[in-house]
Structures are given as C-alpha cells and as structure tokens.
C-alpha cells in the first residue's frame, strides 16, 4: 500500500512538473518566435526604407528644375549649376555616398527631400514586401553631425521596443529619416491567427490531457484503497451477524428451557437473518441499478398492515442494553396506497436500521404515515445524534457514512440511504432530511400514489 501510494505521488509530481515545463517552453517559444519575426520584419522594413530613399532622391533628381554637374570627376563630387553657396567637400566613392551628396545638393537649392516623397515610395515597397502597409510615421531630422563622431551610430540602427519599433536611416550628410512602426507585428499575427490559435489550443489540449491523467490516477488510487477498505468492512459487518446467528442456533439446540426461551432465540435469529438479507439486498439492488433505474411493480397496499408487519421485527428484537421503542401514526387511520412492496419494505428497514444505529441508550422512533388526496407522506423521526448541515447535503451519496462515523464506530456500508433515494425516486417521489446535532433526525418521503407508473 505504501509503495503504491509513493509511486502515485511521484507520478502526480512528475505530471505537474511536466505541465509547468510545457507551459514554460511554450511561453519561451512564443517569445522567441515573436522576436524573430519582429526582427525579420524590421530588417525587411529597413531595406525598404533604404530603397525608398534612393528612389526618392533619383525621382527628385529627374524632376529637379536645376541641373547638377560634377565638380571633380576623380572623386565624383557634384553640385548644382546655379547655387548661392558652395557645397561641403565630400567624396563620393560609391553609389551610397553619391546619394548623400545629392541630398546635400537638394538642401542647398532649398528643395530638400521631404517626408511625403519618401513615404510614398516606402508605402509601395512595404505593400510589395508584406502584402499590407504597417502603421508607421516618418520624420526627417537634420543634424550637423561629424561623420566620424559616435552620434552617427545613433542614427544608423534599428531600435526594437515594446509596441513601437524605430528605424534610423541616413539620407544625407546632415539628414536622417526616423521611421516609427506602431505594433508592426500585430497585423502579421492577425493574418496568422489560425496557426496561433491552433497552437494555443494544442497546448491547452495537452495540458488538459495531463491534468485528466493526473486526476484519473488519483481517482484510481482512491478507488483501489476504497475497495480494500470496503472489502474489509463488508466482511466484518456480514461476519458479525452470521456469527451471532450461529451462536443463537447453537444455544437453541442445546437449550432445555421453556418454549418461551426457545421462541426468544428464534425471534432473535430471525431478526439477524433479516438484517443480513437487508444488507445483501441493498448491495444487489445497487449493483443492478447503477446502469438503469430500479424496476418498480406497484400494487395497492394497506399502509397500516404493511407498516405494522415491517416494524414488528424491530419491536421484538433484543437490543440489550439499549431500549428501543417504535411508535406508528396514521392520518387517516386507515388508507391504502400504490407502491412496490419489496422496494418500499427495504426503504423502511434501512431508515429504521439507521435510526436505531445512530441513537443512544434510549431510542425513540416515530413513524408517521399521512395521505392527502393522492400524495403519500412517510416520516421517520428519531432522537439520535443528528447530522451537521454539511452531512445533510451529501448523506444520500453512495458510500457516504457521515462525519460522525469518522472512527467507524457504527457498522454499515454507506449504501443504505443512497438506495432509499433511488427507490423513492423510482416511485416518482423525493426523500428529504431535517436534522440537528444532538437532537435527532427526520426523514420525509413524499410521492404520488397513482395507479400507473
């Protein structure tokens, strides 16, 4: 038992750790995937910005009203044909540097590259690249920077931030385009929402399966422990009356006393036999009814004759040293009702057994049988130990034996009241309980006595 419990605890711990690791890995994967996609998008956006700047400069060069000329062919310096001041002496050793020189020339002619021109080219490029244009703003910042200074690095980079990504791209020797993307990946993720949702559902499904397996293992362990305890309990509770019955018969055979004494032994033996059969009937009825409703065969019964016959054995039983009295009340005095005799007899016996079991040395039970039109009401009131409100909520559950029986000082299998509820429900009725700790309990059965079921 201890080894099995230890193994179950280890399995539960491993399952919990597995679920936590799975969720953690999923979070890390999503975070890294998000960053990777965002960096890839910004890399492509940066290339688009560079291309857009080049196109904007070339477009402005083609449409410029003032021409440009090469000042120094050996180094590729260009300048406007007509200008108010000389440009800075910058060398253009490649296409990129030539574009920087051109932008400076546009600035000198008071027609610098503007945001609208670049943005128009940028929108077309982004739409070609992504299939949509991410929300963004563009601004041109002109700074008199030294090309060799560290400040230049600030304006030649991609800054990934929370919700906003910024790309700094150089336009001229003194001008930089600052493009800010508002949640650039949102639209991309919206387009891939199916994959994202499917992935999340898959993780939840795997986690749910693991949790289900964990709960199932716990239920199996509890059920296994219950089977062992229940087998031990049922063996003990059945062995005790059988042993008592054997002793009674032995004393009956050896007895040389009067006929009255022998009749006393016979009555006691009959009571014990009835108790054993009641327990066995409960078990058999519950085994049959778990898959379907209890079968009901109603017949018209005189309630007084039925109840007195059922109660008689309990009145004649020897409860020494406990004193048991059972009082019956009928309203009206004589009436009949429709019921399944076998089922209802077991219901009455179960309620009387419980009332006697859970009372002190002086047990007083009042059985009231009432009929109002077609409604039949049977009440079983005792002066026993009572039940808490919490016990009353679950007392009809199968194998429930109440908090007062934690130490198992009261015999029983925990199926009697569950059977009572099932049998009354099969009659189309309802059983309720009212109880107060230390003052007793009252069970009430109500159902409609109709000819058909």
N, C-alpha and C positions, 0 to 999 in steps of 0.2 A: 504493500500500500504506500509506504513512504517513498519507495523508489519510483513508483508510477507518478506520485504527486510531484516529486522532484523533477522528473522528466517533463511533465506537463508545464511546470513553472518555467523550465528552461525554454521550452518551445514557445510559450507565450512571450517570454522576454525577447527571444530571437525574432518573433513576428513583429513585435512593437519596434524593435531597433530597425528591422528591415523596412517598415513603413516610414519611419523617420528618415532613414537614409535615402529611400526612394524619393520622398518629397524634397529633401535637401539637394539631391542630384538633379532633380527636375528644375528646381529653382536656379541652381548654378548653370545648368544647360541653357535655360531660357535667358538668363542674364548675359551669358557669354554670346549666345546666338544673337541677342538683341544688339549688343555692342558691335559684333562682327558685321551685322547687316548695316548698322548705322555708319560704321567706318567705311564700308564699301560704298554706301550711297554718297557719303561726303567726298570720298575720293573721286567718284564719277562726277559729282557736282562741281568739284574743284577743276576738273578737266573741262567741264562745260563753261565755267567762268573764264578760264584762260582762252578757250576758243572764242567765246563771245566777245572778249576784249579785243582779240586780234581782228575779228570780223568788223567790230565797231570802228576800230581805227582805220582798217582798209576801206570801209564804206565811207567814212568821213574824208579819207584821202581822195577817193574817187569823186566825191561831190564837193570838195573844197573849192571856193571861188578863187583862192590864191594858190599859185603853184609852189612847188618846193624844188630846190636844187641842191646838188651835192657840193658841199664846200670843199671837202677834202676826200677825193676818191680813194686814197690809200687807206683811210681809216673809216670811210663810209659815213662821214658827217653830212647831215642835211640841214637846210634852213629855208625859211620862206623867202620867196623872191623879193618881197617887199615887207619889211618889218621895222618896227620902231626901235628895237634893241637887238643886240647880238645874243644868240643862244649860248648856253654854257658849253664848254668844250668837252663833249663826251664822245668817246669812241664807240662805234657800233661794229663789233667784231662778228656778230651773228644776227639772226632774224629777231630774236627777243630783244636785244639791245637796240636794234633799229626801230622797233616799235616804241620803245621807251623814248627814243629821240623824237619820233614823230609826234607822240603825245605832247612832248615839251614844246614842239613847234606849234601845235594847235593852241596850246596855252598862250604862247607869245602873240598869236593872232587874235587873242580874246575869243576864241571858239574852241574851248577845251572839250574833251569827251564828257558827255553828261550821262546821268543815271538812266534816263529813258532809253537812250540808244543802246546801252549795254543790256538793259533789262529786256528789251525786245528780242535781242539775239539770244539772251540767256533762256527766256521762256521757250523759244523754239527748240533749243538744244535739250533742255530738261524734258520737254514733252517727247522728243525723239528717244531719249535715253530711258525714261521711266514709264512712259505712256500717260503721264499726267504731270501737272506743274505743281510741285510742292509749294506751300505758302511760304513766302520769303519777302524780305525787304532789302534794298540795295542803297548804299550811300558811298559817295566818293569823298575821301578825306585827303586833303593836300597838306603835306608836312615838309618843311625844309630840312630833310634828313641828310646826314652824311652817309654815303653808301657803305663806308667801312665801319659805321657805328653798330652797336648791339641793338639799337632801336629798330633797325631794318628787319631783324629776325622776328620782331613782334608782328610785323605786317606781312609776313610770308609764312602763314601757318593755318592749320585748321583747329579750331577750339570746340571740343565736344563738351556740351554742358547738359544740365537737366532740363529737358523740354526745348532748349534752344541750342543750335549749333551754328558757329560763326566761321566763315572762311574769309581770310585776308589775302588779297591778291594785288600785286603791284601792277600799276598801269603805266606810270611814267617815273622819272627820277624823283619826282616830288608828289606823286599822286598814287593813292591806293584805293581799291574797291573793297568795301566791307559789306559782305552779304550775310544776312542773318536768316536762318531757316527756323520757322516755328514748328516744333514737333514734326520733323521731316519724315519720321518713320511711321507716323500714325496712319496715313493713307495707305502706305505699303502694307502694314499689318491688317488694315481693313480689307484689302484685297485678298490677303492670305488668311482671312478669319476662319475659313473652313478647316484648314490644316491646324491652326492654333486651337480651335475648339475641340477638334477630334483628338489632338494630343492631350489636352486637359482632361477630356472625358476618359481617355485611355488610362491616364494616371489615376483618376478617381476610381475607375473600374478595378484596376489592380489593387489599389488601396482598400477598396470595398471587399474584394475577394479575400485579401489577407485578414481584414477585420472579421469577416464572416467565418473564416477558418479558425481564427482565434476564439471567437465566441462558440463555435461548434465544438472545438476541442474542450472548452470549459464546460459546455453542457454535457458532453460525453463523459468527462471525468466525474461531474456531479451525479450523472445517471448511474455510472458504474459504482460509485460509492453508495448511492441510494439503494441499488439492487442488493448489495452486500448487507447493508443495514436492514433493509426491508425483509430480506430472506431470514435474517436472524430474528427479527421482531415477529414475523408471522409464524415462524417455527415455535417460538416461545409462547406466543399468545394462543396458538392452537394446542400446543402440548399441555399447557396448564389445565384447561377444562377437560381434556381427554384423560389426563392423569387423575383428576378429581372424579371423573365419571368411573374410571376403573376402580378407584378406592370405594366408591359408593356401591358398586355392584358386588365387590368383594365382601363388604360389610353386610350387604343384603343377603348374600348366600350363607354367610356364617352366623347371621343373627338368629337368635332363638327367642327374640322378644315378641311382643304382641303384633297383631296385624296393623295397628296404627303406626308403629315404628317402621314397619316394612313399607307402608304406604308413604310415609315421610321420605324414605330413601328413594322410592320410585318417583315421587314428585320432584325431588332434587335432581335425580338423574335425568328426568325429562326436561327440566329447565336448562341443565347444562347441554343436553343434546340440542335443544332449541337454539341456544347461544352459538354452538358450533355451526349448526346449519345456517344460521343467520349470517355469520361471517363468511362462510363458503358461498352462500347465495349472493352476498354483496360482491365478492370477487368475481364470480361467474357473470353476474349481471353487468358489471363494469367492463369485463373483457368483451362481452357481446355488444355492448352499446357504444364503445369507443368509435366504431366505424359507422354506426347508424343510430337512429333514435330507438328508444326502448319500445318493444311491441306492447300495445295496450288492448286488452279484451275486456270491455266494460259489461258489467251485469248490474241489475238492480239489487241493492243490498240494504237490509235494515241496519241502520247505523248503530243502534243500541246493541243489537245482538252481536254484530261484528266487533265492536269495540270491547264489549264485556268479555267475549271469548279471547280476544288478543291480550287483554290486560290481566286476565285470570292467572296465567302462568307467572306473571311478575308479582302478583299479590301473594301467591302461595310459596314463592321461593324463599329460601332461608338466607338472609343477608347478615346474619350474626357476625359482629356485634352491631352493625348498622340497622336502624329501624326505618323501614320504607313504607309509606302509605300513598296510595294512588286513588284519587277522587275523580269521578266522571260526572260531567254535567251535560244535559241535552236540552236544546231550545229549538223547536218544541220538544216535548218529552219523547214523542215517537215520530220518526220520519225516516224516509228511505232516500237513497241517492244512487247514482250510477258511478261505479268505479271498477278498476281491475283489482280483484280481491288479493291476489298474490302480491302485486306490487305495493298496494297500499298497506298490507299487513307488514311487509318489510319496512316500509316508511315509519309506521307506528312503532315497531320494535326498535328500530335504530334510534328514534327520538327518546324512547323510554330508557334504552340502554345508556345513552349519553346523560340523561337527566340523573339516573342513579349513580353513574360513574363519577360525575363531577359535583357531587354534593357531600356534605359532612356526615356525621353520625346519625342525624335526624333528617331524613329525606322526605319531602312532601311534594307530590306532583298532582297538579290539577289538569285534567284533560277535558276541554270544553268542545262540544260538537254543536254547531249552530247552522241553521239553514234559513236564508232569507230569499224567498222566491226560488230562483234556480242556482243561487250562489251558496256553496257549501264552505264553511269555515271551520277548521280544526285547529285548536290552540293547545299547546303543551307548555305549561308553566311550572317551573321548579324553584327551589330556594337554594340553589347551588352556589358555586364560587363566582359565577358570572364571567363576562368577557370584556375586554377593552374594545374601544371603538375600532382600533386597527384590526383586531382579530375578527370583528364582525364583518369587516369588508372582504376578508379572504377566507372565511370559515368554510365556504362551500366549494373551495378549490380542492382538487384531488390531492390526497396525501398531506393535506394541511391538518395539523393537530393542535394549533393554537400556542400562544406564548406561555400559557400556564403549564404546558406539558414539556417544557424545555428539558427537564431532567428525566423525562419519560417515566414518571411515576404512575401514569394512567395507561393501562393497556389499550390497544386499538391500532388500526391500520391506516387511519386517516382517509377512508373512502366512504364511511357511513353517510355523512352529511352531503357529500358530492352525489351519492346515489339518491338521497332524498330529493335533492334539487332536480336531478334528471328525471326521476319518476313523477314528480309533481308537474314538471314541465311537459312530460309526455301526456299527462291528463289535461293539458291546456291551462294549467294554473301556475301559481307563483308561491314560493316559500320565502318568508322574511323572518328576521330575528331582531329582538329588542333585549338588551342585557345591560346590567350594571354590576361592576365588580363588587363581590361580596354580598349581593342582594338577590341574585338569581337571573334566570334567562327564560324568555318566552319565544317559542317558535310558532308561527302562524302560517297555515296552509289555506289558500283560497283557490277555488276552481269552480267552473260552471258545470253543474250536473246535467248534462244533456244526454239524450237517448243515443245519439250517434257521435262518432269521434272522427 
